[in-house]
Every structure is written in C-alpha cells, then in structure tokens.
Amino acid sequence: MSQQALLERVVAALDQAGVAYMLTGSLVSSLQGEPRATHDVDLVIDVRPGDAPRLVEALTAPDLYVDERAVDDAVRQRQVFNLVQMATGDKADFWPLTDEAFDRERFARRRVVDALGLRLCVSAPEDTILMKLRWSKESGGSEKQFVDALRVFEVQAGDLDAQYLRDWAARLGVTELLAEVVRQAEPLDG
C-alpha cells in the first residue's frame, strides 16, 4: 500500500467515524512548500475519551495495526498514537486535539483543499510554519523542520498573514526562528 492509499483509507475512516481532523506535518509542508519524502501521515483529531472505541473500529483492517488500549490511553491523556501499515511500515500519527490555545486556534483555521486526488482538511500555511518552527526548537534545532518552514514561507509568501505569524511566534517563543526564516527566504521566480 502506498502512503497515498494509507492517507485515503485513514481519511475515509475518520469521515466514517465522524471525527474532525486536520492533516499536518511534513506531508502538508510538502503540499504547501517543497516536496520531500516522509513515511508518516500526521493528523490532529478532535476526539474525546468516549470516541476511542468508534475510532478503533473505523481504523481496524487486516493489513493495518492499531492498538485499542494505546488509542484509549492516548485519547484520555491527549498524547500521540499511531496506526501502522504492516507491509510497508508506513504509519499515521494521530495527535488528539488539546485545550492549548494554539492547538485550538490552528484547528479552527484548518482549510479544505483538493490535493493528492483527495478532499482534505489541512493546516493553514501560517500554522504549518509555526508548528515546524516549534518542532525545530523543541528538537534542539532540527534543520529539517526549519527548512520545511522556510520553504512553506517562500512558496506561500504572498498569501500569508504576517501579523498572525508574528503574534503567534511571540506566544510560542519562536520569534527568532521566524525572523531567521524571513531573513533566509528567497523570492520565487514567478
């Protein structure tokens, strides 16, 4: 199964279970910026503890592995859980929506796009940039995360809400990283 097929199955399962989601991470930064290989499909999902059995039922398939106990624990504790495609090792990481202000804000700002032959809910480009910068900082300076943010900034530059970026960068403690993105950004030939 390809990563795209896994994404298609996961999105269909979430829709079937009535679970609101937002695609995020490297797959979205590849859609909004510069494409790069990734083995993970990252999704933020709006679930409550009582939703875990319905979610597991929707995600269960013979060639997919999802641990019901891990899902239940992750949903209750607002921590990541994953689903693994057994033959390829590709996986989907599910991040339950938290009550953190930025998490709620970026989820509310998600956009519906047609991409990869699917209709998908994805993070807004500003939020993709901010999360990539946050992950870069939290990982001790990940160049890969920083470059993902930079490329999204370059590709989306004309359509970005600069004030939103500055405000949330300050609140998230990534103002210096955002300034470095702006400094390094190269205009795209149009």
C-alpha positions in Angstrom: 0.0 0.0 0.0 1.3 3.4 -0.9 1.4 6.3 1.5 -1.3 8.0 -0.5 -3.5 4.8 -0.2 -2.9 4.8 3.5 -3.9 8.5 3.7 -7.0 7.8 1.6 -8.1 5.0 4.0 -7.4 7.0 7.1 -9.4 10.0 5.9 -12.3 7.7 4.8 -12.2 6.0 8.3 -12.2 9.4 10.1 -15.1 10.6 7.9 -17.0 7.4 8.6 -16.4 7.7 12.3 -17.5 11.4 12.3 -14.1 12.5 13.6 -13.0 16.0 12.6 -9.3 16.1 11.6 -6.5 18.2 10.2 -3.6 16.9 8.2 -0.4 18.5 9.4 3.4 17.8 9.5 5.7 17.0 6.6 3.0 15.9 4.2 1.3 19.3 4.5 4.6 21.2 4.4 5.3 19.3 1.2 2.0 20.4 -0.3 2.4 24.0 0.8 6.2 24.3 0.2 8.9 22.0 -1.1 8.0 18.3 -1.5 10.1 15.8 0.4 9.8 12.2 1.4 8.2 11.2 4.6 6.9 7.9 6.0 4.4 9.4 8.4 1.0 10.9 7.9 0.4 13.3 10.8 -3.1 14.3 11.8 -4.7 16.3 14.6 -8.0 14.8 15.5 -10.9 16.1 17.6 -11.8 13.2 19.8 -13.0 12.7 23.4 -12.4 9.5 25.5 -15.8 8.1 24.7 -14.8 8.3 21.0 -11.9 5.8 21.2 -13.9 2.5 20.5 -15.7 4.1 17.5 -12.3 5.4 16.2 -10.6 2.0 16.6 -13.4 0.2 14.9 -13.2 2.6 11.9 -9.4 2.2 11.7 -9.3 -1.5 12.1 -8.3 -3.6 9.0 -6.4 -6.8 8.4 -3.3 -5.0 7.0 -3.3 -2.2 9.5 -2.2 -2.3 13.1 -3.8 -0.1 15.7 -3.7 -0.9 19.4 -7.1 -0.3 21.1 -5.6 0.2 24.5 -3.0 2.7 23.1 -5.7 4.7 21.4 -7.8 4.8 24.6 -4.8 5.9 26.7 -3.7 8.5 24.1 -7.2 10.0 23.8 -7.6 10.3 27.6 -4.1 11.7 28.1 -4.0 13.8 24.9 -0.9 12.1 23.5 0.0 10.7 20.2 -0.9 7.2 19.0 -0.3 5.6 15.7 -1.6 3.2 13.1 0.9 1.1 11.1 0.5 -0.4 7.6 2.0 -3.8 8.2 3.6 -4.5 4.8 5.3 -1.1 4.3 5.8 0.2 7.8 4.2 3.5 6.7 2.3 5.0 9.6 -0.3 7.6 10.6 0.4 9.5 13.8 -2.8 10.8 15.4 -2.5 13.8 17.8 -5.6 14.3 19.8 -6.6 18.0 19.9 -5.7 19.6 23.2 -7.1 22.6 25.0 -3.9 24.6 24.4 -4.8 27.9 22.8 -2.6 27.5 19.7 -3.8 23.9 19.2 -7.4 25.1 19.2 -6.7 28.2 17.0 -4.9 26.3 14.3 -7.5 23.5 14.3 -10.2 26.2 13.8 -8.2 27.7 10.9 -7.8 24.5 9.0 -8.6 24.6 5.3 -10.3 22.2 3.0 -8.2 21.6 -0.1 -8.2 19.2 -3.1 -4.8 17.5 -3.1 -3.3 14.1 -3.9 -6.6 13.2 -5.5 -8.5 13.7 -2.2 -10.5 16.4 -0.5 -8.5 17.0 2.7 -8.6 19.2 5.8 -5.1 20.7 6.2 -3.4 23.2 8.5 -3.3 26.8 7.2 0.2 27.7 5.9 0.9 30.1 8.8 0.2 27.3 11.2 2.3 24.8 9.3 5.2 27.3 9.5 4.7 28.0 13.2 4.5 24.2 14.1 7.6 23.4 12.1 9.4 26.2 13.9 8.1 24.9 17.2 9.2 21.4 16.4 12.6 22.7 15.3 13.1 24.5 18.6 11.8 21.6 20.7 14.1 19.1 19.0 17.1 21.2 19.7 17.3 22.9 16.3 16.2 20.4 13.7 17.4 21.7 10.3 14.8 19.6 8.5 11.9 21.2 10.4 13.4 24.7 9.9 13.8 24.2 6.2 10.3 22.9 5.9 9.1 26.1 7.5 11.3 28.2 5.3 10.1 26.5 2.1 6.4 27.0 3.1 7.1 30.6 3.8 8.8 31.1 0.4 6.0 29.4 -1.6 3.1 31.0 0.3 4.7 34.4 1.0 2.2 36.5 -0.9 -0.8 34.9 0.9 0.5 34.7 4.5 -1.0 36.7 7.4 2.2 38.3 8.6 0.6 39.7 11.8 -0.8 36.3 12.8 2.7 34.8 12.2 4.4 37.5 14.4 1.8 37.3 17.2 1.8 33.5 17.5 5.6 33.3 17.0 6.0 35.6 20.1 3.5 33.5 22.1 5.2 30.2 21.1 8.7 31.5 21.7 9.9 31.1 18.1 10.2 34.8 17.2 14.0 34.5 16.5 13.4 31.4 14.3 10.6 33.2 12.3 13.0 36.2 11.9 15.6 33.8 10.5 13.1 32.3 8.1 12.2 35.8 6.9 15.9 36.7 6.5 16.8 33.5 4.6 13.7 33.5 2.4 14.4 33.8 -1.3 11.8 35.2 -3.6 10.5 32.6 -6.0 10.8 33.3 -9.7 7.3 34.0 -11.0 
